[in-house]
Every structure is written in C-alpha cells, then in structure tokens.
C-alpha cells in the first residue's frame, strides 16, 4: 500500500501499539525500536500505561486500551454475556449498540490525536492502520482526519487507510527488516 508514497507512517493496532515511519522505503529511527510514539502523552486521564506513565497513546488505542474505555461505560455489568474485546465492541457498534458506538467514538478521538501529532511532526503522505483492531476501523478512516488539522493545513493532504495485510502486517514488516 505504501508504493508511490515517499513518507509512510504505520500504526499497528493490536495487543499493543507499533509505529513505524519510512522515508523512500527505508525505516526511519534508531533500531530496534524505530519510534516509541505509543508513549506520547495524549490525555490527562488516569489510564496507567505499562511504562509507568499515564495517558500514553498506547494505553488508549491498543486492545487493552479499548477495554479500559469500555470499563468506564460499565460494559462488563451491562453486557455480561459479551466478551470485552475490541472485536466484540466493533461488532456491537455495527449492530447498533449505543454504548459500543460511544466507546468507539472515544477511541477514535484518542487515535485521531495520536495520528495528528505524528502528522504534524513527520508530514507523512500516507498513514496505514494495521493490526487486528484496524479491521474494525475500515469505515472510519475519513473520520480520523482531524477537522482542526484539515483547517490548518488545507494545502497538505494525508491519506489514511486500513492495511490490506490486516494482522499479517507486523510479522511481514518485521521480516522485511532482516532482508
């Protein structure tokens, strides 16, 4: 998907958050971690990240992050028969569940903030959302374009897509580093 784009930013949304940024097909950043952007603080909420900080992007947009958001909506008490997983929450949203829709809206706000921060710093041509959670975002990529960002930078256009590789993106990307 990155073919034809010079500057590509990849968010892998799954158990955690993986980030990679390429310029002309080459990974940018120190190895082996490239970018630890999942630990940028994006909220003052009390979500504690495994790194010890609070409000990290990763603590909000990973699979456990969407579970944390759902816990605020008392998901486990309201829907004890439904698993507390990102996949289930996206499925319930599609089925018209209002709580699930609100959870996803909050999730999208955090993800949008993280994307905006990276767009402002690195000016990618393309943002690719990969990983297991990205499947649930297929209809939301246009909504991830921040209205504030679009107002401020009308001349600059970034494309946001979900990966056609889905969950395979991480393993294929890792393998490509060793070629």
MODELLER restraints for C-alpha pairs under 7 A, 6 or more apart:
rsr = mdl.restraints
at = mdl.atoms
rsr.add(forms.Gaussian(group=physical.xy_distance, feature=features.Distance(at['CA:2:A'], at['CA:8:A']), mean=6.38, stdev=0.5))
rsr.add(forms.Gaussian(group=physical.xy_distance, feature=features.Distance(at['CA:5:A'], at['CA:125:A']), mean=6.09, stdev=0.5))
rsr.add(forms.Gaussian(group=physical.xy_distance, feature=features.Distance(at['CA:5:A'], at['CA:126:A']), mean=6.66, stdev=0.5))
rsr.add(forms.Gaussian(group=physical.xy_distance, feature=features.Distance(at['CA:6:A'], at['CA:23:A']), mean=5.66, stdev=0.5))
rsr.add(forms.Gaussian(group=physical.xy_distance, feature=features.Distance(at['CA:6:A'], at['CA:24:A']), mean=4.80, stdev=0.5))
rsr.add(forms.Gaussian(group=physical.xy_distance, feature=features.Distance(at['CA:6:A'], at['CA:125:A']), mean=6.72, stdev=0.5))
rsr.add(forms.Gaussian(group=physical.xy_distance, feature=features.Distance(at['CA:7:A'], at['CA:22:A']), mean=5.71, stdev=0.5))
rsr.add(forms.Gaussian(group=physical.xy_distance, feature=features.Distance(at['CA:7:A'], at['CA:23:A']), mean=4.69, stdev=0.5))
rsr.add(forms.Gaussian(group=physical.xy_distance, feature=features.Distance(at['CA:7:A'], at['CA:24:A']), mean=6.41, stdev=0.5))
rsr.add(forms.Gaussian(group=physical.xy_distance, feature=features.Distance(at['CA:7:A'], at['CA:124:A']), mean=4.65, stdev=0.5))
rsr.add(forms.Gaussian(group=physical.xy_distance, feature=features.Distance(at['CA:7:A'], at['CA:125:A']), mean=5.29, stdev=0.5))
rsr.add(forms.Gaussian(group=physical.xy_distance, feature=features.Distance(at['CA:7:A'], at['CA:126:A']), mean=6.63, stdev=0.5))
rsr.add(forms.Gaussian(group=physical.xy_distance, feature=features.Distance(at['CA:8:A'], at['CA:21:A']), mean=5.67, stdev=0.5))
rsr.add(forms.Gaussian(group=physical.xy_distance, feature=features.Distance(at['CA:8:A'], at['CA:22:A']), mean=5.23, stdev=0.5))
rsr.add(forms.Gaussian(group=physical.xy_distance, feature=features.Distance(at['CA:8:A'], at['CA:23:A']), mean=6.68, stdev=0.5))
rsr.add(forms.Gaussian(group=physical.xy_distance, feature=features.Distance(at['CA:8:A'], at['CA:124:A']), mean=5.38, stdev=0.5))
rsr.add(forms.Gaussian(group=physical.xy_distance, feature=features.Distance(at['CA:8:A'], at['CA:125:A']), mean=6.07, stdev=0.5))
rsr.add(forms.Gaussian(group=physical.xy_distance, feature=features.Distance(at['CA:8:A'], at['CA:126:A']), mean=4.93, stdev=0.5))
rsr.add(forms.Gaussian(group=physical.xy_distance, feature=features.Distance(at['CA:8:A'], at['CA:127:A']), mean=5.96, stdev=0.5))
rsr.add(forms.Gaussian(group=physical.xy_distance, feature=features.Distance(at['CA:9:A'], at['CA:20:A']), mean=5.81, stdev=0.5))
rsr.add(forms.Gaussian(group=physical.xy_distance, feature=features.Distance(at['CA:9:A'], at['CA:21:A']), mean=4.45, stdev=0.5))
rsr.add(forms.Gaussian(group=physical.xy_distance, feature=features.Distance(at['CA:9:A'], at['CA:22:A']), mean=6.54, stdev=0.5))
rsr.add(forms.Gaussian(group=physical.xy_distance, feature=features.Distance(at['CA:9:A'], at['CA:124:A']), mean=6.10, stdev=0.5))
rsr.add(forms.Gaussian(group=physical.xy_distance, feature=features.Distance(at['CA:9:A'], at['CA:126:A']), mean=6.27, stdev=0.5))
rsr.add(forms.Gaussian(group=physical.xy_distance, feature=features.Distance(at['CA:9:A'], at['CA:127:A']), mean=4.80, stdev=0.5))
rsr.add(forms.Gaussian(group=physical.xy_distance, feature=features.Distance(at['CA:9:A'], at['CA:128:A']), mean=6.28, stdev=0.5))
rsr.add(forms.Gaussian(group=physical.xy_distance, feature=features.Distance(at['CA:10:A'], at['CA:19:A']), mean=5.57, stdev=0.5))
rsr.add(forms.Gaussian(group=physical.xy_distance, feature=features.Distance(at['CA:10:A'], at['CA:20:A']), mean=5.14, stdev=0.5))
rsr.add(forms.Gaussian(group=physical.xy_distance, feature=features.Distance(at['CA:10:A'], at['CA:21:A']), mean=6.30, stdev=0.5))
rsr.add(forms.Gaussian(group=physical.xy_distance, feature=features.Distance(at['CA:10:A'], at['CA:127:A']), mean=5.74, stdev=0.5))
rsr.add(forms.Gaussian(group=physical.xy_distance, feature=features.Distance(at['CA:10:A'], at['CA:128:A']), mean=4.73, stdev=0.5))
rsr.add(forms.Gaussian(group=physical.xy_distance, feature=features.Distance(at['CA:10:A'], at['CA:129:A']), mean=6.00, stdev=0.5))
rsr.add(forms.Gaussian(group=physical.xy_distance, feature=features.Distance(at['CA:11:A'], at['CA:17:A']), mean=6.86, stdev=0.5))
rsr.add(forms.Gaussian(group=physical.xy_distance, feature=features.Distance(at['CA:11:A'], at['CA:18:A']), mean=5.75, stdev=0.5))
rsr.add(forms.Gaussian(group=physical.xy_distance, feature=features.Distance(at['CA:11:A'], at['CA:19:A']), mean=4.83, stdev=0.5))
rsr.add(forms.Gaussian(group=physical.xy_distance, feature=features.Distance(at['CA:11:A'], at['CA:20:A']), mean=6.86, stdev=0.5))
rsr.add(forms.Gaussian(group=physical.xy_distance, feature=features.Distance(at['CA:11:A'], at['CA:128:A']), mean=6.23, stdev=0.5))
rsr.add(forms.Gaussian(group=physical.xy_distance, feature=features.Distance(at['CA:11:A'], at['CA:129:A']), mean=4.98, stdev=0.5))
rsr.add(forms.Gaussian(group=physical.xy_distance, feature=features.Distance(at['CA:11:A'], at['CA:130:A']), mean=6.04, stdev=0.5))
rsr.add(forms.Gaussian(group=physical.xy_distance, feature=features.Distance(at['CA:12:A'], at['CA:18:A']), mean=4.72, stdev=0.5))
rsr.add(forms.Gaussian(group=physical.xy_distance, feature=features.Distance(at['CA:12:A'], at['CA:19:A']), mean=6.25, stdev=0.5))
rsr.add(forms.Gaussian(group=physical.xy_distance, feature=features.Distance(at['CA:12:A'], at['CA:129:A']), mean=5.99, stdev=0.5))
rsr.add(forms.Gaussian(group=physical.xy_distance, feature=features.Distance(at['CA:12:A'], at['CA:130:A']), mean=4.52, stdev=0.5))
rsr.add(forms.Gaussian(group=physical.xy_distance, feature=features.Distance(at['CA:12:A'], at['CA:131:A']), mean=4.85, stdev=0.5))
rsr.add(forms.Gaussian(group=physical.xy_distance, feature=features.Distance(at['CA:12:A'], at['CA:170:A']), mean=6.94, stdev=0.5))
rsr.add(forms.Gaussian(group=physical.xy_distance, feature=features.Distance(at['CA:13:A'], at['CA:61:A']), mean=6.97, stdev=0.5))
rsr.add(forms.Gaussian(group=physical.xy_distance, feature=features.Distance(at['CA:13:A'], at['CA:62:A']), mean=5.64, stdev=0.5))
rsr.add(forms.Gaussian(group=physical.xy_distance, feature=features.Distance(at['CA:13:A'], at['CA:130:A']), mean=5.97, stdev=0.5))
rsr.add(forms.Gaussian(group=physical.xy_distance, feature=features.Distance(at['CA:13:A'], at['CA:131:A']), mean=4.79, stdev=0.5))
rsr.add(forms.Gaussian(group=physical.xy_distance, feature=features.Distance(at['CA:13:A'], at['CA:132:A']), mean=6.42, stdev=0.5))
rsr.add(forms.Gaussian(group=physical.xy_distance, feature=features.Distance(at['CA:13:A'], at['CA:133:A']), mean=5.46, stdev=0.5))
rsr.add(forms.Gaussian(group=physical.xy_distance, feature=features.Distance(at['CA:13:A'], at['CA:134:A']), mean=6.34, stdev=0.5))
rsr.add(forms.Gaussian(group=physical.xy_distance, feature=features.Distance(at['CA:14:A'], at['CA:62:A']), mean=5.39, stdev=0.5))
rsr.add(forms.Gaussian(group=physical.xy_distance, feature=features.Distance(at['CA:14:A'], at['CA:63:A']), mean=5.40, stdev=0.5))
rsr.add(forms.Gaussian(group=physical.xy_distance, feature=features.Distance(at['CA:14:A'], at['CA:131:A']), mean=5.30, stdev=0.5))
rsr.add(forms.Gaussian(group=physical.xy_distance, feature=features.Distance(at['CA:14:A'], at['CA:132:A']), mean=5.33, stdev=0.5))
rsr.add(forms.Gaussian(group=physical.xy_distance, feature=features.Distance(at['CA:14:A'], at['CA:133:A']), mean=5.64, stdev=0.5))
rsr.add(forms.Gaussian(group=physical.xy_distance, feature=features.Distance(at['CA:15:A'], at['CA:62:A']), mean=5.59, stdev=0.5))
rsr.add(forms.Gaussian(group=physical.xy_distance, feature=features.Distance(at['CA:15:A'], at['CA:63:A']), mean=5.00, stdev=0.5))
rsr.add(forms.Gaussian(group=physical.xy_distance, feature=features.Distance(at['CA:15:A'], at['CA:64:A']), mean=6.62, stdev=0.5))
rsr.add(forms.Gaussian(group=physical.xy_distance, feature=features.Distance(at['CA:16:A'], at['CA:58:A']), mean=6.27, stdev=0.5))
rsr.add(forms.Gaussian(group=physical.xy_distance, feature=features.Distance(at['CA:16:A'], at['CA:62:A']), mean=4.81, stdev=0.5))
rsr.add(forms.Gaussian(group=physical.xy_distance, feature=features.Distance(at['CA:16:A'], at['CA:63:A']), mean=6.71, stdev=0.5))
rsr.add(forms.Gaussian(group=physical.xy_distance, feature=features.Distance(at['CA:17:A'], at['CA:38:A']), mean=6.03, stdev=0.5))
rsr.add(forms.Gaussian(group=physical.xy_distance, feature=features.Distance(at['CA:17:A'], at['CA:58:A']), mean=5.39, stdev=0.5))
rsr.add(forms.Gaussian(group=physical.xy_distance, feature=features.Distance(at['CA:17:A'], at['CA:62:A']), mean=5.67, stdev=0.5))
rsr.add(forms.Gaussian(group=physical.xy_distance, feature=features.Distance(at['CA:19:A'], at['CA:35:A']), mean=6.01, stdev=0.5))
rsr.add(forms.Gaussian(group=physical.xy_distance, feature=features.Distance(at['CA:19:A'], at['CA:37:A']), mean=6.75, stdev=0.5))
rsr.add(forms.Gaussian(group=physical.xy_distance, feature=features.Distance(at['CA:20:A'], at['CA:27:A']), mean=6.97, stdev=0.5))
rsr.add(forms.Gaussian(group=physical.xy_distance, feature=features.Distance(at['CA:20:A'], at['CA:34:A']), mean=6.37, stdev=0.5))
rsr.add(forms.Gaussian(group=physical.xy_distance, feature=features.Distance(at['CA:20:A'], at['CA:35:A']), mean=6.33, stdev=0.5))
rsr.add(forms.Gaussian(group=physical.xy_distance, feature=features.Distance(at['CA:21:A'], at['CA:27:A']), mean=5.85, stdev=0.5))
rsr.add(forms.Gaussian(group=physical.xy_distance, feature=features.Distance(at['CA:21:A'], at['CA:28:A']), mean=5.60, stdev=0.5))
rsr.add(forms.Gaussian(group=physical.xy_distance, feature=features.Distance(at['CA:22:A'], at['CA:28:A']), mean=5.40, stdev=0.5))
rsr.add(forms.Gaussian(group=physical.xy_distance, feature=features.Distance(at['CA:28:A'], at['CA:34:A']), mean=6.42, stdev=0.5))
rsr.add(forms.Gaussian(group=physical.xy_distance, feature=features.Distance(at['CA:29:A'], at['CA:35:A']), mean=6.19, stdev=0.5))
rsr.add(forms.Gaussian(group=physical.xy_distance, feature=features.Distance(at['CA:38:A'], at['CA:56:A']), mean=6.37, stdev=0.5))
rsr.add(forms.Gaussian(group=physical.xy_distance, feature=features.Distance(at['CA:38:A'], at['CA:57:A']), mean=5.00, stdev=0.5))
rsr.add(forms.Gaussian(group=physical.xy_distance, feature=features.Distance(at['CA:38:A'], at['CA:58:A']), mean=4.56, stdev=0.5))
rsr.add(forms.Gaussian(group=physical.xy_distance, feature=features.Distance(at['CA:39:A'], at['CA:56:A']), mean=4.79, stdev=0.5))
rsr.add(forms.Gaussian(group=physical.xy_distance, feature=features.Distance(at['CA:39:A'], at['CA:57:A']), mean=5.88, stdev=0.5))
rsr.add(forms.Gaussian(group=physical.xy_distance, feature=features.Distance(at['CA:39:A'], at['CA:58:A']), mean=6.26, stdev=0.5))
rsr.add(forms.Gaussian(group=physical.xy_distance, feature=features.Distance(at['CA:40:A'], at['CA:56:A']), mean=5.41, stdev=0.5))
rsr.add(forms.Gaussian(group=physical.xy_distance, feature=features.Distance(at['CA:40:A'], at['CA:57:A']), mean=5.95, stdev=0.5))
rsr.add(forms.Gaussian(group=physical.xy_distance, feature=features.Distance(at['CA:41:A'], at['CA:55:A']), mean=5.21, stdev=0.5))
rsr.add(forms.Gaussian(group=physical.xy_distance, feature=features.Distance(at['CA:41:A'], at['CA:56:A']), mean=4.47, stdev=0.5))
rsr.add(forms.Gaussian(group=physical.xy_distance, feature=features.Distance(at['CA:41:A'], at['CA:57:A']), mean=6.23, stdev=0.5))
rsr.add(forms.Gaussian(group=physical.xy_distance, feature=features.Distance(at['CA:42:A'], at['CA:55:A']), mean=5.79, stdev=0.5))
rsr.add(forms.Gaussian(group=physical.xy_distance, feature=features.Distance(at['CA:42:A'], at['CA:56:A']), mean=6.04, stdev=0.5))
rsr.add(forms.Gaussian(group=physical.xy_distance, feature=features.Distance(at['CA:42:A'], at['CA:57:A']), mean=5.97, stdev=0.5))
rsr.add(forms.Gaussian(group=physical.xy_distance, feature=features.Distance(at['CA:42:A'], at['CA:113:A']), mean=6.96, stdev=0.5))
rsr.add(forms.Gaussian(group=physical.xy_distance, feature=features.Distance(at['CA:43:A'], at['CA:55:A']), mean=4.78, stdev=0.5))
rsr.add(forms.Gaussian(group=physical.xy_distance, feature=features.Distance(at['CA:44:A'], at['CA:55:A']), mean=5.53, stdev=0.5))
rsr.add(forms.Gaussian(group=physical.xy_distance, feature=features.Distance(at['CA:45:A'], at['CA:55:A']), mean=5.60, stdev=0.5))
rsr.add(forms.Gaussian(group=physical.xy_distance, feature=features.Distance(at['CA:46:A'], at['CA:54:A']), mean=5.78, stdev=0.5))
rsr.add(forms.Gaussian(group=physical.xy_distance, feature=features.Distance(at['CA:46:A'], at['CA:55:A']), mean=6.38, stdev=0.5))
rsr.add(forms.Gaussian(group=physical.xy_distance, feature=features.Distance(at['CA:47:A'], at['CA:54:A']), mean=5.36, stdev=0.5))
rsr.add(forms.Gaussian(group=physical.xy_distance, feature=features.Distance(at['CA:47:A'], at['CA:55:A']), mean=5.45, stdev=0.5))
rsr.add(forms.Gaussian(group=physical.xy_distance, feature=features.Distance(at['CA:47:A'], at['CA:59:A']), mean=6.54, stdev=0.5))
rsr.add(forms.Gaussian(group=physical.xy_distance, feature=features.Distance(at['CA:48:A'], at['CA:54:A']), mean=4.36, stdev=0.5))
rsr.add(forms.Gaussian(group=physical.xy_distance, feature=features.Distance(at['CA:48:A'], at['CA:55:A']), mean=6.55, stdev=0.5))
rsr.add(forms.Gaussian(group=physical.xy_distance, feature=features.Distance(at['CA:48:A'], at['CA:59:A']), mean=6.87, stdev=0.5))
rsr.add(forms.Gaussian(group=physical.xy_distance, feature=features.Distance(at['CA:49:A'], at['CA:56:A']), mean=6.22, stdev=0.5))
rsr.add(forms.Gaussian(group=physical.xy_distance, feature=features.Distance(at['CA:49:A'], at['CA:59:A']), mean=5.10, stdev=0.5))
rsr.add(forms.Gaussian(group=physical.xy_distance, feature=features.Distance(at['CA:57:A'], at['CA:114:A']), mean=6.49, stdev=0.5))
rsr.add(forms.Gaussian(group=physical.xy_distance, feature=features.Distance(at['CA:59:A'], at['CA:65:A']), mean=4.99, stdev=0.5))
rsr.add(forms.Gaussian(group=physical.xy_distance, feature=features.Distance(at['CA:60:A'], at['CA:66:A']), mean=6.26, stdev=0.5))
rsr.add(forms.Gaussian(group=physical.xy_distance, feature=features.Distance(at['CA:60:A'], at['CA:110:A']), mean=6.77, stdev=0.5))
rsr.add(forms.Gaussian(group=physical.xy_distance, feature=features.Distance(at['CA:61:A'], at['CA:107:A']), mean=6.43, stdev=0.5))
rsr.add(forms.Gaussian(group=physical.xy_distance, feature=features.Distance(at['CA:61:A'], at['CA:110:A']), mean=6.86, stdev=0.5))
rsr.add(forms.Gaussian(group=physical.xy_distance, feature=features.Distance(at['CA:61:A'], at['CA:111:A']), mean=6.11, stdev=0.5))
rsr.add(forms.Gaussian(group=physical.xy_distance, feature=features.Distance(at['CA:63:A'], at['CA:86:A']), mean=5.89, stdev=0.5))
rsr.add(forms.Gaussian(group=physical.xy_distance, feature=features.Distance(at['CA:66:A'], at['CA:86:A']), mean=6.18, stdev=0.5))
rsr.add(forms.Gaussian(group=physical.xy_distance, feature=features.Distance(at['CA:66:A'], at['CA:107:A']), mean=6.48, stdev=0.5))
rsr.add(forms.Gaussian(group=physical.xy_distance, feature=features.Distance(at['CA:67:A'], at['CA:84:A']), mean=6.18, stdev=0.5))
rsr.add(forms.Gaussian(group=physical.xy_distance, feature=features.Distance(at['CA:67:A'], at['CA:85:A']), mean=6.42, stdev=0.5))
rsr.add(forms.Gaussian(group=physical.xy_distance, feature=features.Distance(at['CA:67:A'], at['CA:86:A']), mean=6.92, stdev=0.5))
rsr.add(forms.Gaussian(group=physical.xy_distance, feature=features.Distance(at['CA:69:A'], at['CA:103:A']), mean=6.29, stdev=0.5))
rsr.add(forms.Gaussian(group=physical.xy_distance, feature=features.Distance(at['CA:70:A'], at['CA:103:A']), mean=5.93, stdev=0.5))
rsr.add(forms.Gaussian(group=physical.xy_distance, feature=features.Distance(at['CA:76:A'], at['CA:84:A']), mean=7.00, stdev=0.5))
rsr.add(forms.Gaussian(group=physical.xy_distance, feature=features.Distance(at['CA:86:A'], at['CA:133:A']), mean=6.55, stdev=0.5))
rsr.add(forms.Gaussian(group=physical.xy_distance, feature=features.Distance(at['CA:87:A'], at['CA:133:A']), mean=6.99, stdev=0.5))
rsr.add(forms.Gaussian(group=physical.xy_distance, feature=features.Distance(at['CA:87:A'], at['CA:136:A']), mean=6.82, stdev=0.5))
rsr.add(forms.Gaussian(group=physical.xy_distance, feature=features.Distance(at['CA:89:A'], at['CA:100:A']), mean=5.45, stdev=0.5))
rsr.add(forms.Gaussian(group=physical.xy_distance, feature=features.Distance(at['CA:90:A'], at['CA:100:A']), mean=6.97, stdev=0.5))
rsr.add(forms.Gaussian(group=physical.xy_distance, feature=features.Distance(at['CA:90:A'], at['CA:136:A']), mean=5.59, stdev=0.5))
rsr.add(forms.Gaussian(group=physical.xy_distance, feature=features.Distance(at['CA:92:A'], at['CA:100:A']), mean=5.97, stdev=0.5))
rsr.add(forms.Gaussian(group=physical.xy_distance, feature=features.Distance(at['CA:93:A'], at['CA:100:A']), mean=4.91, stdev=0.5))
rsr.add(forms.Gaussian(group=physical.xy_distance, feature=features.Distance(at['CA:93:A'], at['CA:101:A']), mean=4.95, stdev=0.5))
rsr.add(forms.Gaussian(group=physical.xy_distance, feature=features.Distance(at['CA:108:A'], at['CA:144:A']), mean=6.91, stdev=0.5))
rsr.add(forms.Gaussian(group=physical.xy_distance, feature=features.Distance(at['CA:112:A'], at['CA:144:A']), mean=5.26, stdev=0.5))
rsr.add(forms.Gaussian(group=physical.xy_distance, feature=features.Distance(at['CA:112:A'], at['CA:146:A']), mean=6.47, stdev=0.5))
rsr.add(forms.Gaussian(group=physical.xy_distance, feature=features.Distance(at['CA:116:A'], at['CA:146:A']), mean=6.94, stdev=0.5))
rsr.add(forms.Gaussian(group=physical.xy_distance, feature=features.Distance(at['CA:124:A'], at['CA:158:A']), mean=6.59, stdev=0.5))
rsr.add(forms.Gaussian(group=physical.xy_distance, feature=features.Distance(at['CA:125:A'], at['CA:158:A']), mean=4.95, stdev=0.5))
rsr.add(forms.Gaussian(group=physical.xy_distance, feature=features.Distance(at['CA:125:A'], at['CA:159:A']), mean=6.34, stdev=0.5))
rsr.add(forms.Gaussian(group=physical.xy_distance, feature=features.Distance(at['CA:126:A'], at['CA:158:A']), mean=5.59, stdev=0.5))
rsr.add(forms.Gaussian(group=physical.xy_distance, feature=features.Distance(at['CA:126:A'], at['CA:159:A']), mean=4.78, stdev=0.5))
rsr.add(forms.Gaussian(group=physical.xy_distance, feature=features.Distance(at['CA:126:A'], at['CA:160:A']), mean=5.96, stdev=0.5))
rsr.add(forms.Gaussian(group=physical.xy_distance, feature=features.Distance(at['CA:127:A'], at['CA:159:A']), mean=6.08, stdev=0.5))
rsr.add(forms.Gaussian(group=physical.xy_distance, feature=features.Distance(at['CA:127:A'], at['CA:160:A']), mean=4.68, stdev=0.5))
rsr.add(forms.Gaussian(group=physical.xy_distance, feature=features.Distance(at['CA:127:A'], at['CA:161:A']), mean=6.37, stdev=0.5))
rsr.add(forms.Gaussian(group=physical.xy_distance, feature=features.Distance(at['CA:128:A'], at['CA:160:A']), mean=5.95, stdev=0.5))
rsr.add(forms.Gaussian(group=physical.xy_distance, feature=features.Distance(at['CA:128:A'], at['CA:161:A']), mean=5.11, stdev=0.5))
rsr.add(forms.Gaussian(group=physical.xy_distance, feature=features.Distance(at['CA:128:A'], at['CA:162:A']), mean=5.55, stdev=0.5))
rsr.add(forms.Gaussian(group=physical.xy_distance, feature=features.Distance(at['CA:128:A'], at['CA:163:A']), mean=5.80, stdev=0.5))
rsr.add(forms.Gaussian(group=physical.xy_distance, feature=features.Distance(at['CA:129:A'], at['CA:161:A']), mean=6.16, stdev=0.5))
rsr.add(forms.Gaussian(group=physical.xy_distance, feature=features.Distance(at['CA:129:A'], at['CA:162:A']), mean=4.57, stdev=0.5))
rsr.add(forms.Gaussian(group=physical.xy_distance, feature=features.Distance(at['CA:129:A'], at['CA:163:A']), mean=5.63, stdev=0.5))
rsr.add(forms.Gaussian(group=physical.xy_distance, feature=features.Distance(at['CA:130:A'], at['CA:162:A']), mean=6.00, stdev=0.5))
rsr.add(forms.Gaussian(group=physical.xy_distance, feature=features.Distance(at['CA:130:A'], at['CA:163:A']), mean=4.93, stdev=0.5))
rsr.add(forms.Gaussian(group=physical.xy_distance, feature=features.Distance(at['CA:130:A'], at['CA:166:A']), mean=5.34, stdev=0.5))
rsr.add(forms.Gaussian(group=physical.xy_distance, feature=features.Distance(at['CA:130:A'], at['CA:167:A']), mean=6.71, stdev=0.5))
rsr.add(forms.Gaussian(group=physical.xy_distance, feature=features.Distance(at['CA:130:A'], at['CA:169:A']), mean=6.28, stdev=0.5))
rsr.add(forms.Gaussian(group=physical.xy_distance, feature=features.Distance(at['CA:131:A'], at['CA:166:A']), mean=5.18, stdev=0.5))
rsr.add(forms.Gaussian(group=physical.xy_distance, feature=features.Distance(at['CA:131:A'], at['CA:167:A']), mean=4.36, stdev=0.5))
rsr.add(forms.Gaussian(group=physical.xy_distance, feature=features.Distance(at['CA:131:A'], at['CA:169:A']), mean=6.57, stdev=0.5))
rsr.add(forms.Gaussian(group=physical.xy_distance, feature=features.Distance(at['CA:132:A'], at['CA:166:A']), mean=6.19, stdev=0.5))
rsr.add(forms.Gaussian(group=physical.xy_distance, feature=features.Distance(at['CA:132:A'], at['CA:167:A']), mean=5.06, stdev=0.5))
rsr.add(forms.Gaussian(group=physical.xy_distance, feature=features.Distance(at['CA:134:A'], at['CA:162:A']), mean=6.07, stdev=0.5))
rsr.add(forms.Gaussian(group=physical.xy_distance, feature=features.Distance(at['CA:134:A'], at['CA:166:A']), mean=6.92, stdev=0.5))
rsr.add(forms.Gaussian(group=physical.xy_distance, feature=features.Distance(at['CA:135:A'], at['CA:166:A']), mean=6.71, stdev=0.5))
rsr.add(forms.Gaussian(group=physical.xy_distance, feature=features.Distance(at['CA:138:A'], at['CA:162:A']), mean=6.00, stdev=0.5))
rsr.add(forms.Gaussian(group=physical.xy_distance, feature=features.Distance(at['CA:141:A'], at['CA:160:A']), mean=5.84, stdev=0.5))
rsr.add(forms.Gaussian(group=physical.xy_distance, feature=features.Distance(at['CA:141:A'], at['CA:161:A']), mean=6.05, stdev=0.5))
